Amino acid sequence: MTTATLLFLKNQRFWLSGPSTLLVSLEIMLAMAVWFPAGIGNVNNIMMPLIMFPLIWSVLFFYTYLTPVMQRAWWLLLTLVAINSAILAYQFLG
C-alpha cells in the first residue's frame, strides 16, 4: 500500500463524518431509551431509538460532511455527547 491510498486518514472531515458521527449517534440512541416515554406496551422507549437511529445518523452525517465550518460541527457533536452523557450518568449513577 502506498501513502496515497491511506491519505484519507489524515483528513479531518473523514474522522468527523465517519467514526465520530457513528459514536455520537449510538450515544444518542442509548440516552433516548432513558428519556423517551415507555408508551402503552412499555416498549416504545426501546423500539423508537432503534427505528430512529438511521435518521439520527444520516442527519448528523450529512451536516458534518456538508458544513463549510468544521469547528461548528465539532462543537455540535461535543455538545450532543455532553448532553447525552449527562443523561446516562444521571440515570445510572443517580
SEDRENZA-229928 format. One line per 10 residues: number of its first residue (from 1); their letters; for each residue x, y, z of C-alpha. Coordinates in steps of 0.1 Angstrom, whole numbers, plus 2048, in hexadecimal, padded with zeros to 3 digits. Layout:
NUM	A	X,Y,Z; ...
% end
This chain:
1	MTTATLLFLK	800,800,800; 80C,822,7F7; 807,841,80C; 7F0,84F,7F2; 7D6,833,7F9; 7D6,83C,81E; 7D5,861,81A; 7B1,863,824; 7BB,85A,848; 7CB,87C,84B
11	NQRFWLSGPS	7AB,88E,841; 799,89E,85E; 777,89C,84D; 77B,876,84A; 77F,872,870; 763,88B,876; 74A,87C,85E; 754,858,863; 75C,849,885; 753,868,899
21	TLLVSLEIML	730,86B,88B; 72A,846,890; 735,847,8B5; 720,866,8BC; 701,856,8AB; 705,837,8C0; 708,84B,8E0; 6E8,85F,8D6; 6D7,83E,8D0; 6E1,831,8F2
31	AMAVWFPAGI	6D6,850,904; 6B6,851,8F1; 6AB,831,902; 6AD,844,923; 699,864,91A; 681,856,901; 65F,84C,911; 658,827,914; 635,828,904; 618,811,907
41	GNVNNIMMPL	62B,7F0,901; 64A,7FC,914; 660,7F7,8F5; 65F,819,8E5; 67F,824,8F7; 691,806,8E9; 683,804,8C6; 682,829,8BD; 6A8,82E,8C1; 6AE,810,8AB
51	IMFPLIWSVL	697,81D,890; 6A3,841,892; 6C9,838,892; 6CC,839,86C; 6BB,85C,86C; 6D2,869,888; 6F1,85B,877; 6E8,869,855; 6E0,88C,862; 701,88E,875
61	FFYTYLTPVM	715,87E,858; 708,896,83E; 70B,8B4,854; 72F,8AC,85D; 738,8A3,83A; 729,8C1,828; 730,8DC,841; 74A,8F6,836; 753,8FE,85B; 763,8DF,86A
71	QRAWWLLLTL	766,8EF,88D; 740,8F3,88F; 73B,8CF,887; 755,8C4,8A1; 743,8D9,8BB; 721,8CB,8B2; 72E,8A7,8B6; 73F,8B0,8D7; 720,8C0,8E4; 70B,8A2,8DB
81	VAINSAILAY	723,88B,8EC; 724,8A0,90C; 6FE,8A3,90E; 6F8,87E,908; 715,874,91F; 705,888,93A; 6E3,877,934; 6F3,855,936; 708,85E,955; 6E9,86B,967
91	QFLG	6D6,84B,95E; 6F1,832,969; 702,846,985; 6E5,859,993
% end
